[in-house]
Amino acid sequence: MGQGAIPGRAVYRIGLIADTHGRLHPALPRIFAGVDEIWHLGDVCTEEILDALRGLNPRLTVVLGNNDHTLSYPLTLDLERGGEAFHLVHIPPARPPAGRGWLLHGHTHRPRDEQAGGLRLFNPGSAGLANKGAPLSVAILSQTPGQPFVPELILLPKA
């Protein structure tokens, strides 16, 4: 069983959120209810947002965004869950690196789900500040034992 897996649980779920920009959408407690952990992909802007997310789930992982001037978290993280590799970063590279696994990012405020060779590039969109007509959104990555993670993009209702 890979790191992050919980014995006896049929599905492992990771809540993905990015670009909150100091705003916490009121639907997040319902959407992230029951997730096993939450990953914030940058542009949090205030520690209070992270405190609120920790209130939903204390297993919170954060990378810094280009607007997180007063926060102290890493710029990137490499994680493994359920036998899959994840690279967390706020600003995506201009060219996807060679490799396998997932590159999870924010910054563009637009959802993304693309394959580049063996690498899956995924952006849950912005949960706090929409851009260029994109809706507010978050995502959940779910893994059934023995299967790859599957993303679900969740559009947030107008608050």
C-alpha positions as a printed NumPy array, in Angstrom:
array([[  0.   ,   0.   ,   0.   ],
       [  1.491,   3.35 ,  -1.059],
       [  2.139,   6.341,   1.16 ],
       [ -1.092,   8.137,   1.876],
       [ -3.296,   5.073,   1.533],
       [ -5.569,   4.313,   4.459],
       [ -6.161,   0.654,   5.318],
       [ -9.808,  -0.307,   4.943],
       [-10.731,   2.726,   2.804],
       [-12.07 ,   1.953,  -0.636],
       [-11.165,   5.345,  -2.164],
       [ -8.391,   7.827,  -1.318],
       [ -9.345,  11.447,  -2.075],
       [ -7.177,  14.559,  -2.346],
       [ -8.781,  18.004,  -2.534],
       [ -6.939,  20.306,  -4.96 ],
       [ -7.275,  24.062,  -4.691],
       [ -5.351,  27.008,  -6.131],
       [ -5.483,  30.759,  -6.498],
       [ -7.754,  31.543,  -3.566],
       [ -6.293,  35.079,  -3.363],
       [ -7.539,  35.588,   0.195],
       [-11.038,  34.272,  -0.539],
       [-12.591,  31.077,   0.832],
       [-15.629,  29.952,  -1.133],
       [-18.555,  28.981,   1.134],
       [-19.101,  25.674,  -0.743],
       [-15.64 ,  24.312,   0.143],
       [-16.624,  22.67 ,   3.462],
       [-19.256,  20.609,   1.639],
       [-17.061,  19.835,  -1.393],
       [-13.981,  18.845,   0.63 ],
       [-15.944,  16.943,   3.31 ],
       [-14.364,  13.536,   3.67 ],
       [-11.211,  14.165,   1.619],
       [ -8.114,  12.519,   3.044],
       [ -5.956,  15.604,   2.529],
       [ -5.915,  18.994,   0.787],
       [ -3.206,  20.386,  -1.5  ],
       [ -3.113,  24.154,  -2.158],
       [ -1.2  ,  25.048,  -5.332],
       [ -0.324,  28.642,  -4.503],
       [ -1.596,  32.206,  -4.394],
       [ -3.149,  31.696,  -0.984],
       [ -2.315,  35.296,   0.   ],
       [ -3.27 ,  35.014,   3.684],
       [ -2.503,  32.518,   6.435],
       [ -6.164,  32.773,   7.516],
       [ -7.181,  30.88 ,   4.36 ],
       [ -4.815,  28.066,   5.307],
       [ -6.176,  28.055,   8.87 ],
       [ -9.7  ,  27.671,   7.473],
       [ -8.569,  24.825,   5.184],
       [ -6.852,  23.13 ,   8.151],
       [-10.218,  23.355,   9.886],
       [-11.635,  21.234,   7.058],
       [ -8.705,  18.816,   7.127],
       [ -5.466,  19.172,   9.125],
       [ -3.562,  17.276,   6.401],
       [ -2.82 ,  20.373,   4.323],
       [  0.084,  20.689,   1.894],
       [  0.953,  24.101,   0.42 ],
       [  3.289,  25.486,  -2.237],
       [  3.907,  29.208,  -2.656],
       [  2.472,  31.271,  -5.472],
       [  3.778,  34.493,  -6.952],
       [  1.444,  36.517,  -4.677],
       [  2.37 ,  34.766,  -1.411],
       [  4.928,  37.351,  -0.299],
       [  4.269,  37.054,   3.435],
       [  3.989,  33.248,   3.657],
       [  6.727,  30.706,   4.272],
       [  6.157,  27.464,   2.363],
       [  8.17 ,  25.677,  -0.331],
       [  8.017,  26.765,  -3.974],
       [  7.693,  23.163,  -5.158],
       [  7.084,  19.745,  -3.645],
       [  7.472,  16.207,  -4.907],
       [  5.045,  13.764,  -3.312],
       [  3.996,  10.145,  -3.743],
       [  0.539,   8.8  ,  -3.073],
       [ -0.846,   5.417,  -3.983],
       [  2.194,   4.57 ,  -6.113],
       [  1.957,   7.737,  -8.22 ],
       [  4.364,  10.689,  -8.355],
       [  3.14 ,  14.282,  -8.003],
       [  5.075,  17.488,  -8.576],
       [  3.324,  20.504,  -7.024],
       [  4.2  ,  23.999,  -8.264],
       [  2.303,  27.244,  -8.728],
       [  3.628,  28.502, -12.076],
       [  3.789,  25.769, -14.718],
       [  6.986,  25.464, -16.737],
       [  6.944,  26.865, -20.283],
       [  7.747,  23.379, -21.567],
       [  6.567,  20.3  , -19.692],
       [  9.535,  18.346, -18.362],
       [ 10.095,  14.771, -19.445],
       [  8.89 ,  12.273, -16.935],
       [  5.956,  10.357, -15.62 ],
       [  3.297,  11.124, -13.071],
       [  1.481,  14.369, -12.404],
       [  2.46 ,  18.028, -12.618],
       [ -0.116,  19.928, -10.544],
       [ -0.159,  23.711, -10.838],
       [ -2.214,  26.86 , -10.485],
       [ -1.41 ,  30.408, -11.663],
       [ -3.416,  30.593, -14.911],
       [ -6.802,  30.623, -13.104],
       [ -8.044,  28.245, -15.793],
       [ -8.67 ,  24.505, -15.415],
       [ -6.292,  22.255, -17.34 ],
       [ -6.064,  18.521, -17.934],
       [ -3.491,  17.577, -20.571],
       [ -1.139,  14.719, -21.259],
       [  2.485,  15.429, -22.296],
       [  4.163,  12.079, -22.879],
       [  4.007,  10.241, -19.569],
       [  3.238,  13.418, -17.615],
       [ -0.273,  14.591, -16.796],
       [ -0.558,  18.37 , -16.394],
       [ -3.478,  19.354, -14.201],
       [ -4.738,  22.688, -12.869],
       [ -7.885,  22.778, -10.699],
       [ -8.501,  26.382, -11.785],
       [ -9.023,  29.278,  -9.404],
       [-11.114,  28.932,  -6.263],
       [-11.063,  32.624,  -5.44 ],
       [-10.495,  34.839,  -8.449],
       [-11.714,  33.805, -11.901],
       [ -9.813,  34.971, -14.961],
       [-10.625,  35.44 , -18.64 ],
       [-14.134,  34.043, -18.323],
       [-13.089,  30.852, -16.534],
       [-15.411,  29.651, -13.77 ],
       [-14.334,  29.31 , -10.141],
       [-13.33 ,  25.697,  -9.579],
       [-11.49 ,  23.124,  -7.461],
       [-10.818,  19.425,  -8.024],
       [-10.68 ,  16.118,  -6.243],
       [ -8.223,  13.371,  -7.164],
       [ -9.636,   9.953,  -6.281],
       [ -7.913,   6.587,  -6.278],
       [ -9.503,   3.192,  -5.874],
       [ -6.879,   0.641,  -4.717],
       [ -4.979,  -0.801,  -7.662],
       [ -6.208,   1.916, -10.043],
       [ -4.662,   5.243, -11.124],
       [ -5.85 ,   8.527,  -9.657],
       [ -8.784,  10.119, -11.488],
       [ -9.434,  13.884, -11.355],
       [-12.862,  15.447, -10.978],
       [-13.151,  19.148, -11.729],
       [-15.825,  20.803,  -9.586],
       [-17.275,  24.146, -10.659],
       [-18.061,  26.394,  -7.71 ],
       [-21.462,  28.104,  -7.598],
       [-21.563,  31.878,  -7.619],
       [-21.199,  32.95 ,  -3.997]])
